[in-house]
């Protein structure tokens, strides 16, 4: 996913800062991208399980660049699989650190450095919009990240910034392999779903990468505080509906009441 996003942004002419734990993999991607066009490709090896990592990342980049146009929070871990009381508690907490607290920290640090018109894109995932048994840490973190995105979008509107979240679809990734290794007893109903994804190859990461660029670019002006599916939503047409979105709860998390389902329980 990260590689696909980097390629998409590079093709559109963006200067890039690539951040991940594996320095060797980062260097390989950077070499590929640098040969494909002009502009800077910075590489920072950092482990977002470390609460101090976001500050170190931003400090290094501010030494190189005068401003930031877009922040894409893509880093994520699947976390422990199984019933919550049987999970390793340290691993559960680390999942929230990487999937929620690190993106929040990066947003806090980057917002004062962003110009008007800037955009933040947070990658959500399975469990953000409904229960996901046996993946409680991942689901909790991603649901919270979506609500944080909605909330932050309102806080930065007067700064001329936008914040959105993406649901990228199930891809053939290391997270998928972790579910298969855990087996059906630990993974529950997710096991069969993931097994089918393994067979058919899953969703291409390029779809979510294209949406990330769209949300980072002026083409999506007026769209903020939304969770958008790269696979199911007509996101290429959303700019036409920006005014309607402002006045609605479309593509947001919400509580469903009996009245929403045509029931009168009062």
Rosetta blueprint (number, residue, H / E / L):
1 X L
2 X H
3 X H
4 X H
5 X H
6 X H
7 X H
8 X H
9 X H
10 X H
11 X H
12 X L
13 X L
14 X L
15 X L
16 X E
17 X E
18 X E
19 X E
20 X E
21 X L
22 X L
23 X H
24 X H
25 X H
26 X H
27 X H
28 X H
29 X H
30 X H
31 X H
32 X H
33 X H
34 X H
35 X L
36 X L
37 X L
38 X L
39 X L
40 X L
41 X E
42 X E
43 X E
44 X E
45 X E
46 X L
47 X L
48 X L
49 X L
50 X L
51 X L
52 X L
53 X H
54 X H
55 X H
56 X H
57 X H
58 X H
59 X H
60 X H
61 X H
62 X H
63 X H
64 X H
65 X L
66 X L
67 X L
68 X E
69 X E
70 X E
71 X E
72 X E
73 X E
74 X L
75 X L
76 X L
77 X L
78 X L
79 X L
80 X L
81 X L
82 X L
83 X L
84 X H
85 X H
86 X H
87 X L
88 X L
89 X H
90 X H
91 X H
92 X H
93 X H
94 X H
95 X H
96 X H
97 X H
98 X H
99 X H
100 X H
101 X H
102 X H
103 X H
104 X H
105 X H
106 X H
107 X H
108 X H
109 X H
110 X H
111 X H
112 X L
113 X L
114 X E
115 X E
116 X E
117 X E
118 X E
119 X E
120 X E
121 X E
122 X E
123 X E
124 X L
125 X L
126 X L
127 X L
128 X L
129 X L
130 X L
131 X L
132 X L
133 X L
134 X L
135 X L
136 X H
137 X H
138 X H
139 X H
140 X H
141 X H
142 X H
143 X H
144 X H
145 X H
146 X H
147 X H
148 X H
149 X H
150 X H
151 X H
152 X H
153 X H
154 X H
155 X H
156 X L
157 X H
158 X H
159 X H
160 X L
161 X L
162 X E
163 X E
164 X E
165 X E
166 X E
167 X E
168 X L
169 X L
170 X L
171 X E
172 X L
173 X L
174 X H
175 X H
176 X H
177 X H
178 X H
179 X H
180 X H
181 X H
182 X H
183 X H
184 X H
185 X H
186 X H
187 X H
188 X L
189 X L
190 X H
191 X H
192 X H
193 X H
194 X H
195 X H
196 X H
197 X H
198 X H
199 X H
200 X H
201 X L
202 X E
203 X L
204 X L
205 X H
206 X H
207 X H
208 X H
209 X H
210 X H
211 X H
212 X H
213 X H
214 X H
215 X H
216 X H
217 X L
218 X H
219 X H
220 X H
221 X L
222 X L
223 X L
224 X L
225 X L
226 X L
227 X E
228 X E
229 X E
230 X L
231 X L
232 X L
233 X L
234 X L
235 X H
236 X H
237 X H
238 X H
239 X H
240 X H
241 X H
242 X H
243 X H
244 X H
245 X H
246 X H
247 X L
248 X L
249 X L
250 X L
251 X L
252 X L
253 X L
254 X L
255 X L
256 X L
257 X L
258 X H
259 X H
260 X H
261 X H
262 X L
263 X L
264 X L
265 X L
266 X L
